[in-house]
Amino acid sequence: MENLILFVNSFLSYLLVFVVSIAVAGVGAFAGYKLRVRKNLKDAQAKEQEQDSDKK
């Protein structure tokens, strides 16, 4: 019975590490996506302003 308790304890410990790792990866992916969207918007606005100034 003691071995089963040790196994479950170890399993839950690794499961917690896995969940935390997935959460950190998810936050990183979300932040990267948001930063990329913001950069694309900024680049599109700069290109639009450049085209407007070329027309004048």
Distance bins in CASP14 RR format, pairs under 12 A and 6 or more apart:
PFRMAT RR
TARGET T0000
AUTHOR 0000-0000-0000
RMODE 2
METHOD distances of the structure
MODEL  1
1 7 0 0 0 0 0 1 0 0 0 0 0
1 8 0 0 0 0 0 1 0 0 0 0 0
2 8 0 0 0 0 0 1 0 0 0 0 0
2 9 0 0 0 0 0 1 0 0 0 0 0
3 9 0 0 0 0 0 1 0 0 0 0 0
3 10 0 0 0 0 0 1 0 0 0 0 0
4 10 0 0 0 0 0 1 0 0 0 0 0
4 11 0 0 0 0 0 1 0 0 0 0 0
5 11 0 0 0 0 0 1 0 0 0 0 0
5 12 0 0 0 0 0 1 0 0 0 0 0
6 12 0 0 0 0 0 1 0 0 0 0 0
6 13 0 0 0 0 0 1 0 0 0 0 0
7 13 0 0 0 0 0 1 0 0 0 0 0
7 14 0 0 0 0 0 1 0 0 0 0 0
8 14 0 0 0 0 0 1 0 0 0 0 0
8 15 0 0 0 0 0 1 0 0 0 0 0
9 15 0 0 0 0 0 1 0 0 0 0 0
9 16 0 0 0 0 0 1 0 0 0 0 0
10 16 0 0 0 0 0 1 0 0 0 0 0
10 17 0 0 0 0 0 1 0 0 0 0 0
11 17 0 0 0 0 0 1 0 0 0 0 0
11 18 0 0 0 0 0 1 0 0 0 0 0
12 18 0 0 0 0 0 1 0 0 0 0 0
12 19 0 0 0 0 0 1 0 0 0 0 0
13 19 0 0 0 0 0 1 0 0 0 0 0
13 20 0 0 0 0 0 1 0 0 0 0 0
14 20 0 0 0 0 0 1 0 0 0 0 0
14 21 0 0 0 0 0 1 0 0 0 0 0
15 21 0 0 0 0 0 1 0 0 0 0 0
15 22 0 0 0 0 0 1 0 0 0 0 0
16 22 0 0 0 0 0 1 0 0 0 0 0
16 23 0 0 0 0 0 1 0 0 0 0 0
17 23 0 0 0 0 0 1 0 0 0 0 0
17 24 0 0 0 0 0 1 0 0 0 0 0
18 24 0 0 0 0 0 1 0 0 0 0 0
18 25 0 0 0 0 0 1 0 0 0 0 0
19 25 0 0 0 0 0 1 0 0 0 0 0
19 26 0 0 0 0 0 1 0 0 0 0 0
20 26 0 0 0 0 0 1 0 0 0 0 0
20 27 0 0 0 0 0 1 0 0 0 0 0
21 27 0 0 0 0 0 1 0 0 0 0 0
21 28 0 0 0 0 0 1 0 0 0 0 0
22 28 0 0 0 0 0 1 0 0 0 0 0
22 29 0 0 0 0 0 1 0 0 0 0 0
23 29 0 0 0 0 0 1 0 0 0 0 0
23 30 0 0 0 0 0 1 0 0 0 0 0
24 30 0 0 0 0 0 1 0 0 0 0 0
24 31 0 0 0 0 0 1 0 0 0 0 0
25 31 0 0 0 0 0 1 0 0 0 0 0
25 32 0 0 0 0 0 1 0 0 0 0 0
26 32 0 0 0 0 1 0 0 0 0 0 0
26 33 0 0 0 0 1 0 0 0 0 0 0
26 34 0 0 0 0 0 1 0 0 0 0 0
27 33 0 0 0 0 0 1 0 0 0 0 0
27 34 0 0 0 0 0 1 0 0 0 0 0
28 34 0 0 0 0 1 0 0 0 0 0 0
28 35 0 0 0 0 1 0 0 0 0 0 0
28 36 0 0 0 0 0 1 0 0 0 0 0
29 35 0 0 0 0 0 1 0 0 0 0 0
29 36 0 0 0 0 0 1 0 0 0 0 0
30 36 0 0 0 0 0 1 0 0 0 0 0
30 37 0 0 0 0 0 1 0 0 0 0 0
31 37 0 0 0 0 0 1 0 0 0 0 0
31 38 0 0 0 0 0 1 0 0 0 0 0
32 38 0 0 0 0 1 0 0 0 0 0 0
32 39 0 0 0 0 1 0 0 0 0 0 0
32 40 0 0 0 0 0 1 0 0 0 0 0
33 39 0 0 0 0 0 1 0 0 0 0 0
33 40 0 0 0 0 0 1 0 0 0 0 0
34 40 0 0 0 0 0 1 0 0 0 0 0
34 41 0 0 0 0 0 1 0 0 0 0 0
35 41 0 0 0 0 0 1 0 0 0 0 0
35 42 0 0 0 0 0 1 0 0 0 0 0
36 42 0 0 0 0 0 1 0 0 0 0 0
36 43 0 0 0 0 0 1 0 0 0 0 0
37 43 0 0 0 0 0 1 0 0 0 0 0
37 44 0 0 0 0 0 1 0 0 0 0 0
38 44 0 0 0 0 0 1 0 0 0 0 0
38 45 0 0 0 0 0 1 0 0 0 0 0
39 45 0 0 0 0 0 1 0 0 0 0 0
39 46 0 0 0 0 0 1 0 0 0 0 0
40 46 0 0 0 0 0 1 0 0 0 0 0
40 47 0 0 0 0 0 1 0 0 0 0 0
41 47 0 0 0 0 0 1 0 0 0 0 0
41 48 0 0 0 0 0 1 0 0 0 0 0
42 48 0 0 0 0 0 1 0 0 0 0 0
42 49 0 0 0 0 0 1 0 0 0 0 0
43 49 0 0 0 0 0 1 0 0 0 0 0
43 50 0 0 0 0 0 1 0 0 0 0 0
44 50 0 0 0 0 0 1 0 0 0 0 0
44 51 0 0 0 0 0 1 0 0 0 0 0
45 51 0 0 0 0 0 1 0 0 0 0 0
45 52 0 0 0 0 0 1 0 0 0 0 0
46 52 0 0 0 0 0 1 0 0 0 0 0
46 53 0 0 0 0 0 1 0 0 0 0 0
47 53 0 0 0 0 0 1 0 0 0 0 0
47 54 0 0 0 0 0 1 0 0 0 0 0
48 54 0 0 0 0 0 1 0 0 0 0 0
48 55 0 0 0 0 0 1 0 0 0 0 0
49 55 0 0 0 0 0 1 0 0 0 0 0
49 56 0 0 0 0 0 1 0 0 0 0 0
50 56 0 0 0 0 0 1 0 0 0 0 0
END
